[in-house]
Each structure stands twice: as structure tokens, then as C-alpha cells.
Amino acid sequence: MAATNVRLPAADANAAWLKTYYSLRFAVAAAWVAAAFTLAAHMPTLAAVMLIAYPAWDAAANYIDARHSGGLGRNPTQLLNVVVSTLTAVAVAVTLRQSMNSVLVVFGVWAGFAGVLQLATAARRWRSYGAQWAMILSGAQSALAGVFFVKMAAGTMPIGITTVAPYAAFGAFYFLVSAVWLTVTGARASAPHQVPSRCSGSGGAPRLAP
């Protein structure tokens, strides 16, 4: 007789969305990092736009993800993330007129809050989808990076968009890992598992056709 894994259509649809979402987050973050280390490193205006766009994109991405996952009301951590990231984009636009040290402080505070919220979102999703360990690690590392940014802003080292870029690169890596992990675990779960039938004759031995 054959044994098969039964998966609910809604669960499959949500898992498929998460794979798409994580892949999109990876692609955008990777492109942002590449531009930060090349074009934006020599173009202050572009760097300023990208620094504002980074938290703004995080707000938009969390909003889209929440809408695909039951709505903002069922995803309070992402609702908070949308609010915090939107306020961060505004704060970055304001502090850019002051100094990059001030911008880094804003990024540090945001990274701390966003990391905790991302960790909480991943922990809540663990039972339903699994494969959230990378998002939990990403959230924890983001919170630690926030503390590091605030301390660095108080120092005398030169600060620019390339200071933030490694943080974004780690985020891209974790999104990629999550997308790949969900793809692999989904393929394993949907693969049929066959249990060979046993035809027994006398004495429990297989009966062979003459």
C-alpha cells in the first residue's frame, strides 16, 4: 500500500509566497549592496537616495508580505515593522542634512527594532512553515548590528553608505538561505513515499508466479 503526505492547499500557497518573498528580498538587497559599493560610493546624491530607500523598501516589503499572510491585523509584528521602517526613512532624510554619524545612529536604532520584530515574526511562523531559523538568526544579528552602529557613530572613523552595506549583505544572504531552504523542504514534503506491498504465501514467504 502507498503512503502519501497530505498538505493543505492554503499551506502550500503560503509557503510558495514565502519562497517568492524571500527571493525578492534577496534580489533587491543584493542589488542595493552592489550599487552601494560601486556607483553610490562615488555619488553622494545617489547614496543619499539609497539610504532613504533602504528602510522605505523594508516598510513596503513587510506591508506586502503581511497582506499576503492574512492581513496586518493578523501580523502585528509586521505592522509595527511597517511603522518603524517608514519613520526611519523619514528620519534618515532629515539627518542626512546633519551628518552621516547621525544617519548611522538612525540606522542603528532601526536595525535594533527591526531585528527584534523580524525575529518575532519568524518565531511565530516556525510552526506553520518551518525553515525560519535563518530569519531568526538574521533578526538577532540585526539587533546586534544596531548596537554596533550606534557605537561606531560615536567614534571618529569615516562613515558612508559602505558602512551600512555589509549589514544589508548579511540580510541578503539570510533571505537567500531561507528561500533555498523552503524550496528544498517543500520538495521533500511533496515527494511521494512508497511503501512496497507484500504478497505472502505459506510461511510468510513471498509467493512467486510460476
C-alpha positions as CSV (number, residue, x, y, z in Angstrom):
1,M,0.0,0.0,0.0
2,A,1.2,3.6,-0.6
3,A,1.6,6.3,2.0
4,T,1.4,9.9,0.9
5,N,1.9,13.2,2.8
6,V,-1.2,15.4,2.8
7,R,-0.7,19.1,2.6
8,L,-3.4,21.7,2.8
9,P,-3.7,23.9,-0.3
10,A,-3.6,27.1,1.9
11,A,-0.3,26.0,3.5
12,D,1.2,25.2,0.1
13,A,0.1,28.7,-1.2
14,N,1.6,30.5,1.8
15,A,4.8,28.5,1.6
16,A,5.0,29.3,-2.1
17,W,4.5,33.0,-1.4
18,L,7.3,33.0,1.3
19,K,9.7,31.5,-1.2
20,T,8.8,34.3,-3.7
21,Y,9.0,36.9,-1.0
22,Y,12.4,35.8,0.4
23,S,13.8,35.6,-3.2
24,L,12.6,39.1,-3.9
25,R,14.1,40.4,-0.7
26,F,17.4,38.8,-1.6
27,A,17.4,40.2,-5.1
28,V,16.7,43.8,-4.0
29,A,19.2,43.7,-1.1
30,A,21.9,42.2,-3.3
31,A,21.3,44.9,-6.0
32,W,21.4,47.6,-3.3
33,V,24.7,46.3,-1.9
34,A,26.3,46.1,-5.3
35,A,25.2,49.7,-6.1
36,A,26.5,50.8,-2.7
37,F,30.0,49.5,-3.2
38,T,30.2,50.8,-6.8
39,L,28.1,53.7,-8.1
40,A,26.9,55.2,-4.8
41,A,30.4,55.1,-3.2
42,H,31.3,57.9,-5.6
43,M,28.0,59.7,-6.0
44,P,26.8,61.3,-2.8
45,T,23.3,62.2,-4.2
46,L,22.7,58.6,-5.2
47,A,24.0,57.4,-1.8
48,A,21.5,59.7,0.0
49,V,18.6,58.4,-2.1
50,M,19.6,54.8,-1.5
51,L,19.9,55.3,2.3
52,I,16.4,56.7,2.4
53,A,15.1,53.9,0.1
54,Y,16.5,51.1,2.1
55,P,14.2,51.4,5.2
56,A,11.4,52.6,2.9
57,W,11.7,49.3,0.9
58,D,11.7,47.3,4.1
59,A,8.4,49.0,5.1
60,A,6.8,48.3,1.7
61,A,8.1,44.7,1.7
62,N,6.7,44.0,5.2
63,Y,3.3,45.5,4.2
64,I,3.1,43.3,1.1
65,D,4.1,40.2,3.0
66,A,1.5,40.9,5.7
67,R,-1.2,41.4,3.1
68,H,-0.3,38.0,1.6
69,S,-0.3,36.4,5.0
70,G,-3.7,37.2,6.4
71,G,-3.5,41.0,6.7
72,L,-1.9,43.5,9.0
73,G,-4.3,42.7,11.8
74,R,-3.1,39.1,12.0
75,N,0.6,40.1,11.7
76,P,1.2,42.7,14.4
77,T,5.0,42.4,14.3
78,Q,5.0,43.3,10.6
79,L,2.5,46.1,11.2
80,L,5.0,47.6,13.7
81,N,7.8,47.0,11.3
82,V,6.0,49.0,8.6
83,V,5.5,51.9,11.0
84,V,9.1,51.8,12.3
85,S,10.7,51.5,8.9
86,T,8.6,54.3,7.5
87,L,9.6,56.6,10.3
88,T,13.2,55.5,9.8
89,A,13.1,56.6,6.1
90,V,11.8,60.0,7.2
91,A,14.4,60.3,9.9
92,V,17.2,59.4,7.5
93,A,16.0,62.1,5.1
94,V,16.2,64.6,7.9
95,T,19.5,63.6,9.4
96,L,21.3,63.5,6.0
97,R,21.3,67.3,6.3
98,Q,23.3,67.0,9.5
99,S,26.0,64.3,9.3
100,M,26.5,60.6,8.3
101,N,27.1,60.0,12.0
102,S,23.6,61.0,12.8
103,V,22.3,58.8,9.9
104,L,24.2,55.9,11.3
105,V,22.6,56.4,14.7
106,V,19.2,56.3,13.0
107,F,20.2,53.1,11.1
108,G,21.4,51.6,14.4
109,V,18.2,52.2,16.3
110,W,16.2,51.0,13.3
111,A,18.3,47.8,12.9
112,G,17.7,47.0,16.6
113,F,13.9,47.4,16.4
114,A,13.6,45.8,13.0
115,G,15.7,42.8,14.1
116,V,13.6,42.1,17.1
117,L,10.4,42.3,15.1
118,Q,11.8,40.1,12.3
119,L,12.9,37.5,14.9
120,A,9.4,37.6,16.5
121,T,7.7,37.2,13.0
122,A,10.0,34.2,12.2
123,A,9.3,32.6,15.6
124,R,5.5,32.9,15.0
125,R,5.8,31.3,11.6
126,W,8.0,28.4,12.7
127,R,5.1,26.0,13.5
128,S,3.4,26.6,10.2
129,Y,6.3,26.7,7.7
130,G,9.5,25.7,9.5
131,A,12.7,26.8,7.8
132,Q,12.6,30.0,9.8
133,W,15.9,29.5,11.6
134,A,17.7,31.7,9.1
135,M,15.2,34.6,9.7
136,I,15.7,34.2,13.5
137,L,19.4,34.4,13.1
138,S,19.0,37.4,10.8
139,G,16.8,39.2,13.3
140,A,19.2,38.5,16.1
141,Q,22.2,39.7,14.1
142,S,20.3,42.8,13.0
143,A,19.7,43.7,16.6
144,L,23.4,43.3,17.4
145,A,24.4,45.3,14.3
146,G,22.2,48.1,15.6
147,V,24.2,48.4,18.8
148,F,27.4,48.3,16.8
149,F,26.2,51.1,14.5
150,V,25.4,53.4,17.4
151,K,28.8,52.8,19.0
152,M,30.5,53.4,15.6
153,A,28.7,56.6,15.1
154,A,30.2,58.0,18.3
155,G,33.7,57.3,17.0
156,T,36.0,59.1,14.6
157,M,36.1,56.6,11.7
158,P,34.8,57.8,8.3
159,I,31.2,56.8,7.7
160,G,29.4,56.4,4.4
161,I,27.0,54.1,2.6
162,T,29.6,51.4,2.5
163,T,29.4,51.3,6.3
164,V,25.8,50.1,6.1
165,A,26.3,47.9,3.0
166,P,27.8,44.8,4.9
167,Y,24.7,44.9,7.1
168,A,22.5,44.7,4.0
169,A,24.7,42.0,2.5
170,F,24.1,39.7,5.5
171,G,20.4,40.4,5.3
172,A,20.5,39.4,1.6
173,F,22.4,36.2,2.5
174,Y,19.8,35.1,5.1
175,F,16.9,35.8,2.7
176,L,18.6,33.6,0.1
177,V,19.2,30.8,2.6
178,S,15.5,31.0,3.7
179,A,14.3,30.8,0.1
180,V,16.5,27.8,-0.8
181,W,15.6,26.0,2.5
182,L,11.9,26.4,1.9
183,T,12.3,25.1,-1.7
184,V,14.3,22.0,-0.5
185,T,12.0,21.2,2.4
186,G,8.9,21.8,0.2
187,A,10.2,19.4,-2.5
188,R,10.9,16.7,0.2
189,A,7.5,17.1,1.7
190,S,5.7,16.8,-1.7
191,A,7.7,13.8,-2.9
192,P,5.6,10.6,-2.6
193,H,6.8,8.0,-0.2
194,Q,6.1,4.5,-1.4
195,V,5.8,1.5,0.9
196,P,6.2,-1.7,-1.1
197,S,3.2,-4.1,-0.9
198,R,3.9,-7.6,0.4
199,C,2.2,-10.6,-1.0
200,S,2.8,-13.5,1.3
201,G,2.2,-17.2,0.8
202,S,2.6,-20.0,3.3
203,G,5.1,-19.4,6.0
204,G,5.1,-15.7,5.3
205,A,7.5,-16.1,2.3
206,P,6.8,-14.1,-0.9
207,R,4.7,-16.0,-3.4
208,L,6.4,-16.2,-6.8
209,A,4.5,-16.7,-10.0
210,P,5.4,-20.0,-11.8
